[in-house]
Amino acid sequence: MTWADTMGTFFSTPTEFVYFSFPWGEGLLKDEAGPDDWQKDLLDELGRRSMTPEQAIQIAVASGHGIGKTAFIAWVILWFMSTRVNPQIVTTANTKTQLETKTWRELAKWHNLLKYPEHRGMFEWTATKFYLKDRPATWAASAIPWSKEKSEAFAGTHDENVLVLFDEASLIDDVIWEVTEGAMTTPGAIWIAFGNPTRNTGRFRECFGRFKHRWITRQIDSRTAKKTNNAQIEQWISDYGEDSDFVRVRVKGQFPRASSMQFIPTDLVEASLGKVYHESEYMHAPKTLGVDVARFGDDQSVIQRRQGLVAFAPKKFRELDNMTLAGVVANEIEDFKPDAVFIDQGAGTGVIDRLRQLGYDVIEVPFGSSSSSKKYFNKRAEMWGLMRDWLTQGGALPDDQEILLDLIGPEYGFSASDAIQLERKEDMKKRGLSSPDCGDALALTFAHPVHVDRFEDRGFENLGNREAYDPFNHMTTGGAHG
């Protein structure tokens, strides 16, 4: 059997490859018996997926510090280089320094640790390239620093054997993720993203949320790994607290509750997702309908129902013209019978005009108009502020990952008069985020106080309360019980 034949037996068994290829228990590995538990688990999973790949294999790992992720990356590169023909491998990291001094240096270390000389001698390593000596042009792994301006370096990777590795993926710009997706069209192509979960927004976060169905995900606590500095970890816990965001990110491999300028904390939204109230606890509250009309081709129009402390599943539409959308909203009004309908004036002018033409009483809401409170810079910031207060008071959201990402996405600042100013949709898109259409639709349901004029229609003839509804006063008549 040739050496190539030997390597071929490890095509779908990366765990066995790692045990076979390195001198565990000897030399520099004298105190090591093999991969850590989390590494073995992920290698096993990668092997299972490689046996009969029907699509690309995508793995995202969020972790604390010091778990041995760069060693894992080096093993996967060596396994892929040794068991595939003409592999094309691209590796990047959050910075050029990280890529060259940590990720690529670790690859050189494990290349030198290969147990068998004939195996080690097959490959050559340079500062930016790792390749088969006999086929340097077609059988190679490249270390490529990412750049938004040169994202094409991650495009066009459509060979039969493709491996892409992101190190510190949380800080890699979303445009690089989008370009890399184009390389994941070949069954068996592999994309692995490692990172400390430092950001609550962006494509790495979405691997564990909106796109979780496409990714194999792991979140690894540093305290479960063999190689971590336990004394340092205990010091962090002592300094910052077990449940602090610092410990969540750097130790537990969990995403922070809120970034420094995130308007709505993640844990507040997560606690509200899927919350259930009995109908008797909110049926006496006013019904409001918010309609956010799409501005651009990649945005969506969203219709959001809310009654008291309960927000129902939103209805989302793409590429509907104003007349068609107006008809959909009219049907929604007839079915839900809301006490107030609030529609974004900006892109919704045509929808508003058509609904009024049809005889419906709708209220246009200019997002950029003045707030009724000096606390907020404009109407949009005020609505989002009231929505945040509603969540704090026990608001219930549908179990919808898109709503989660929309609500935690916007950041905020302060105007010259110290009023809270919410991040613009245009600026969110520059950060690689989607327009928070679901978030804006729900925020619209807080545009103005709502009077209930139809208590009798709902069987509450004896309540007699005609005061403006306070969405937070849920212990008195006219509010939703929580």
C-alpha positions in Angstrom: 0.0 0.0 0.0 1.4 3.4 -1.0 1.5 6.3 1.4 -1.3 8.0 -0.6 -3.4 4.8 -0.2 -2.8 5.0 3.6 -3.9 8.6 3.7 -7.0 7.8 1.6 -8.3 5.5 4.4 -8.8 8.6 6.6 -11.0 10.4 4.0 -14.0 10.4 6.4 -12.2 9.6 9.7 -10.4 12.8 10.8 -10.3 11.5 14.4 -8.4 8.5 13.4 -6.1 10.6 11.2 -5.2 12.8 14.2 -4.4 9.8 16.5 -2.4 8.1 13.7 -0.4 11.1 12.5 1.1 12.5 15.7 3.3 11.0 18.4 0.9 11.2 21.3 2.7 10.6 24.6 6.1 11.3 23.2 8.4 14.4 22.9 6.5 17.6 22.9 3.3 15.6 23.3 4.6 13.5 26.2 1.8 14.7 28.5 -0.9 14.5 25.8 -3.0 11.3 25.1 -4.9 12.8 22.2 -7.5 15.4 21.3 -9.6 17.0 24.0 -13.2 15.8 24.4 -14.7 18.8 22.5 -12.1 18.3 19.7 -12.8 14.6 19.4 -16.6 15.3 19.4 -16.2 17.8 16.5 -13.8 15.6 14.6 -16.3 12.7 14.9 -19.1 15.0 13.7 -17.0 16.2 10.7 -16.2 12.6 9.8 -19.9 11.5 9.9 -20.8 14.4 7.7 -18.0 13.6 5.3 -19.1 10.0 4.6 -22.1 10.8 2.4 -22.2 14.6 1.9 -25.3 15.8 0.2 -24.4 19.5 0.7 -21.7 21.7 2.1 -20.6 21.0 5.7 -20.8 24.2 7.8 -19.6 24.3 11.5 -19.6 27.3 13.8 -17.9 27.1 17.2 -18.3 29.9 19.8 -15.9 29.4 22.7 -14.1 31.0 25.6 -10.4 31.5 25.6 -7.7 28.9 25.5 -9.6 25.8 24.4 -7.2 24.7 21.7 -9.1 25.9 18.6 -5.9 26.8 16.6 -4.6 23.3 17.1 -8.0 21.9 15.8 -7.7 24.2 12.7 -4.2 22.9 12.0 -5.3 19.3 12.3 -8.2 19.9 9.9 -5.9 21.5 7.3 -3.4 18.6 7.6 -6.2 16.0 7.3 -7.8 17.7 4.3 -4.5 18.2 2.6 -3.5 14.6 3.2 -6.8 12.9 2.1 -8.1 14.9 -0.8 -6.8 15.4 -4.4 -6.0 18.9 -5.4 -7.6 20.5 -2.3 -8.3 24.2 -2.3 -8.0 25.6 1.3 -8.5 29.2 2.4 -7.8 30.3 5.9 -8.4 33.8 7.4 -8.6 35.4 10.8 -9.8 38.7 12.2 -6.4 40.4 11.6 -3.3 39.7 9.6 -1.3 39.4 12.8 -3.6 36.8 14.2 -3.4 34.9 11.0 0.4 34.9 10.7 1.5 34.7 14.3 -1.1 32.3 15.7 -3.2 30.4 13.1 -0.5 29.8 10.5 2.3 29.4 13.1 0.2 26.6 14.8 -0.1 24.9 11.4 3.7 24.9 11.1 4.0 23.5 14.6 1.8 20.5 13.9 3.3 20.0 10.4 6.7 19.5 12.2 5.0 17.2 14.7 3.8 14.7 12.0 5.1 11.4 13.2 6.1 9.8 9.9 8.9 11.4 7.8 7.3 10.5 4.5 4.2 12.2 5.5 5.9 15.3 6.8 8.1 15.5 3.8 5.2 15.7 1.4 4.5 19.3 2.3 6.2 22.6 2.3 5.3 25.5 4.6 5.8 29.2 4.0 4.5 32.3 5.8 1.4 32.4 3.5 1.1 29.0 1.8 1.2 25.3 2.7 1.4 23.1 -0.3 2.2 19.6 -1.7 5.7 19.8 -3.0 4.8 17.9 -6.2 1.8 20.1 -7.0 2.3 23.6 -5.4 -0.1 25.3 -7.8 -3.1 23.0 -7.4 -2.7 21.3 -4.0 -2.4 24.1 -1.4 -3.7 25.9 1.6 -3.5 29.7 1.6 -3.4 32.2 4.5 -5.3 35.2 3.2 -6.0 38.3 5.4 -9.5 39.5 4.7 -10.4 42.9 3.3 -13.8 44.4 2.5 -12.2 46.1 -0.5 -10.7 42.8 -1.7 -13.4 40.3 -0.9 -12.9 38.7 -4.3 -10.1 36.7 -2.8 -12.8 34.6 -1.2 -14.9 34.2 -4.3 -14.6 31.6 -7.1 -13.7 28.8 -4.8 -15.6 26.0 -6.6 -13.2 23.1 -6.9 -14.3 19.6 -5.9 -12.4 19.7 -2.6 -12.9 23.0 -0.8 -12.1 23.9 2.8 -12.6 27.4 4.3 -11.5 28.3 7.8 -12.4 31.4 9.8 -10.4 32.1 13.0 -11.9 34.8 15.3 -14.9 34.7 13.0 -17.0 37.1 15.1 -14.8 40.0 13.9 -14.7 39.1 10.2 -16.9 41.5 8.2 -20.2 40.2 6.9 -19.3 40.8 3.3 -16.6 38.2 3.5 -19.2 35.7 4.8 -21.5 36.5 1.9 -18.8 36.0 -0.7 -17.7 32.8 0.9 -21.2 31.4 0.8 -20.7 31.3 -3.0 -18.0 28.7 -2.5 -20.3 26.4 -0.6 -22.1 25.0 -3.6 -20.2 21.7 -3.8 -21.4 18.7 -1.7 -18.6 18.0 0.7 -17.2 21.5 0.8 -16.3 22.4 4.4 -16.6 25.7 6.1 -15.5 26.0 9.8 -15.8 29.2 11.8 -14.3 29.6 15.2 -14.7 32.7 17.4 -15.1 34.2 20.8 -18.8 35.4 20.8 -18.0 39.1 21.2 -20.8 40.6 19.1 -24.5 40.2 19.3 -24.9 41.0 15.6 -23.3 39.9 12.4 -23.1 36.6 10.5 -21.2 34.7 13.2 -24.0 35.4 15.6 -26.6 34.4 13.0 -25.0 31.0 12.7 -26.5 30.4 16.1 -29.8 32.1 15.3 -31.4 32.9 12.0 -29.2 30.4 10.1 -28.9 27.8 12.7 -30.6 25.2 10.5 -27.7 25.5 8.1 -24.9 25.1 10.6 -23.5 22.5 13.0 -23.0 24.6 16.1 -21.1 24.2 19.4 -20.6 26.5 22.3 -17.7 25.5 24.5 -17.0 26.6 28.0 -13.2 27.1 28.6 -13.6 25.4 32.0 -14.3 22.1 30.2 -11.1 22.2 28.1 -7.9 20.6 29.2 -5.5 23.3 28.1 -7.0 26.4 29.7 -5.5 28.5 32.4 -7.8 27.7 35.2 -6.2 30.2 37.6 -6.8 33.0 35.1 -10.4 31.9 34.7 -11.0 32.0 38.4 -9.5 35.4 38.6 -11.8 36.7 35.8 -14.8 35.2 37.6 -13.7 36.8 40.9 -13.1 40.2 39.2 -16.2 40.4 37.0 -18.7 37.9 38.4 -19.9 34.5 37.2 -22.8 35.9 35.1 -21.1 39.0 33.7 -20.9 39.6 30.0 -17.1 39.4 30.3 -17.2 35.9 31.7 -20.0 34.9 29.3 -17.9 35.8 26.3 -14.3 34.9 27.4 -15.1 31.8 29.5 -18.5 30.3 28.8 -18.5 30.8 25.0 -21.9 32.6 25.2 -22.9 35.8 23.4 -23.1 38.9 25.6 -26.4 40.2 26.8 -25.7 43.5 25.2 -23.0 45.3 23.4 -21.9 48.6 24.9 -24.3 50.6 22.7 -26.9 48.0 21.9 -30.4 49.5 22.5 -32.3 46.4 23.6 -30.4 43.8 25.6 -30.3 40.3 24.1 -31.3 38.6 27.4 -34.4 40.8 27.6 -35.5 39.7 24.1 -34.6 36.0 24.6 -36.7 35.9 27.8 -39.7 37.2 25.9 -39.5 34.8 22.9 -42.2 32.1 23.0 -43.7 33.5 26.3 -47.4 32.5 26.5 -50.3 34.3 28.2 -53.8 32.9 28.5 -56.3 34.8 26.4 -58.1 35.9 29.5 -55.0 37.9 30.5 -55.0 40.2 27.5 -58.4 40.0 25.8 -59.6 43.2 27.3 -56.6 45.2 26.0 -56.8 47.3 22.8 -55.7 45.7 19.6 -53.1 47.6 17.5 -51.7 46.8 14.1 -48.3 48.1 12.9 -47.4 48.1 9.2 -43.8 48.7 8.1 -43.6 49.1 4.3 -40.5 47.9 2.4 -38.2 50.6 1.2 -35.8 48.7 -1.0 -35.6 45.5 -2.9 -33.9 43.5 -0.2 -36.3 44.7 2.6 -39.6 43.3 3.4 -43.0 44.6 4.3 -44.2 43.4 7.7 -47.7 43.4 9.3 -47.6 43.1 13.1 -50.6 42.4 15.4 -50.3 43.2 19.1 -52.9 43.1 21.9 -51.7 44.3 25.3 -48.6 42.3 26.4 -48.9 39.9 23.5 -47.3 40.3 20.1 -48.5 37.8 17.5 -46.5 36.2 14.7 -45.8 38.8 12.1 -46.7 38.5 8.5 -43.9 39.2 6.1 -44.0 40.0 2.4 -41.4 40.8 -0.3 -41.8 42.5 -3.6 -45.4 43.5 -3.2 -46.6 46.7 -4.9 -48.5 49.3 -2.9 -51.9 48.3 -4.2 -51.4 44.7 -3.5 -50.0 45.3 0.0 -52.9 47.7 0.7 -55.3 44.8 -0.1 -53.5 42.5 2.3 -53.6 45.1 5.1 -57.3 45.6 4.4 -57.9 41.9 4.9 -55.9 42.0 8.1 -58.0 44.8 9.4 -61.2 43.0 8.7 -59.9 39.8 10.4 -58.2 41.3 13.4 -60.4 44.4 13.9 -57.8 46.5 15.5 -58.5 49.6 17.6 -55.7 51.5 15.8 -53.7 50.9 12.6 -50.2 52.6 12.4 -48.3 52.7 9.2 -44.9 54.1 8.5 -45.3 57.2 6.5 -42.0 57.1 4.7 -42.4 54.2 2.3 -46.1 53.6 3.1 -47.7 56.7 1.7 -49.2 54.9 -1.3 -50.5 52.1 1.0 -52.0 54.8 3.4 -53.7 56.6 0.6 -55.2 53.5 -0.9 -56.5 52.2 2.5 -58.2 55.6 3.2 -59.6 55.5 -0.3 -61.2 52.1 0.7 -62.7 53.7 3.8 -60.2 52.5 6.4 -59.1 54.8 9.3 -55.4 54.4 9.4 -52.8 56.6 11.2 -49.6 57.6 9.4 -46.5 57.7 11.5 -43.5 59.8 10.3 -40.5 58.0 11.9 -38.4 61.2 11.7 -41.0 63.5 13.3 -40.6 65.0 16.8 -41.0 62.7 19.8 -43.6 63.5 22.5 -40.8 63.1 25.1 -37.6 65.1 25.3 -35.9 61.8 26.2 -36.0 60.7 22.6 -34.5 62.4 19.5 -37.4 61.5 17.2 -40.6 59.4 16.9 -38.8 56.2 15.9 -36.5 56.3 18.9 -39.5 56.9 21.1 -41.4 54.0 19.7 -38.5 51.7 20.2 -38.0 53.0 23.7 -41.7 52.2 24.6 -41.2 48.8 23.0 -38.2 48.2 25.2 -40.2 49.2 28.3 -43.0 46.8 27.2 -40.5 44.0 27.0 -39.3 44.9 30.5 -42.9 44.8 31.8 -43.4 41.2 30.5 -44.2 41.6 26.8 -44.5 38.3 24.9 -42.9 37.8 21.5 -43.5 35.0 19.0 -40.7 32.5 18.8 -39.2 34.0 15.7 -35.4 34.3 15.3 -35.8 37.2 12.8 -37.6 39.3 15.5 -34.8 38.5 17.9 -32.1 39.7 15.5 -34.1 42.8 14.5 -34.6 43.8 18.1 -31.0 43.4 19.3 -29.5 44.8 16.1 -29.8 48.6 16.4 -27.3 50.6 18.4 -27.9 54.0 19.9 -26.2 57.3 20.7 -27.2 60.8 21.9 -28.0 64.0 20.1 -26.5 67.4 20.9 -29.4 67.8 23.4 -28.7 64.4 25.0 -31.8 62.8 23.5 -31.6 59.1 22.7 -30.9 58.7 19.0 -31.5 55.2 17.4 -29.1 54.0 14.7 -30.4 54.5 11.2 -31.3 51.6 9.0 -28.7 52.8 6.5 -26.0 52.7 9.1 -27.0 49.2 10.2 -26.6 48.0 6.6 -23.1 49.5 6.5 -22.4 47.2 9.5 -23.6 44.3 7.5 -27.0 44.0 9.2 -30.4 43.7 7.6 -33.1 46.4 7.9 -35.0 45.7 11.2 -38.4 45.5 9.4 -40.0 43.2 12.0 -38.7 45.4 14.8 -40.0 48.6 13.2 -43.4 46.9 12.6 -43.7 46.0 16.3 -42.5 49.4 17.4 -45.2 51.0 15.3 -47.8 49.5 17.6 -46.5 51.9 20.3 -46.8 55.0 18.1 -49.7 56.6 20.1 -51.9 55.8 23.1 -54.9 53.8 22.0 -58.5 54.3 23.2 -60.8 51.3 23.3 -64.2 52.2 21.9 -65.6 48.7 21.4 -65.6 47.1 24.9 -69.3 46.1 24.3 -68.3 44.2 21.1 -65.9 42.1 23.2 -68.4 41.3 26.0 -67.1 43.9 28.5 -70.3 46.0 28.8 -69.7 46.7 32.5 -66.1 47.9 32.4 -66.9 51.4 31.4 -63.3 52.5 31.2 -62.7 54.8 28.2 -59.3 56.1 29.3 -56.3 55.9 27.0 -54.7 52.5 27.2 -51.5 52.3 29.2 -49.6 49.2 27.9 -47.5 49.0 31.1 -50.3 49.4 33.6 -51.4 45.7 33.4 -52.8 45.5 36.9 -55.8 47.8 36.3 -58.8 47.8 34.0 -57.8 48.6 30.5 -54.3 46.8 30.6 -53.2 43.3 29.9 -52.6 41.0 32.8 -49.1 39.5 33.0 
